[in-house]
Amino acid sequence: MKQELKALIVESLVLEDVQPEEITDDMPLFGEGLGLDSIDALELAIAIERHFGITIQSDDERNKEIFACTNALAAHIIHERSET
């Protein structure tokens, strides 16, 4: 799941200078880590919805936690998929 998610991040955000294997599981996706911004989060949420079939609402108060790193994002996707 995490490798698939990392590939989705690179592909959907067209990160030309990053390979999926360079993203560690606990690397922050924003700021000093991967350097994503709020527009990237929106695009990634849409890609996750299409690929994994779950919706991440833009106004969810947990978004900072959900998008913290690949580990957190994968855990959220797994949790949401088990709820349906």
ABEGO torsion letter per residue (X at the ends): XAAAAAAAAAAAAGBAABBAAABBAABBABEABAGBBAAAAAAAAAAAAAAAGBBBBAABAAAAAAAABAAAAAAAAAAAAAAX
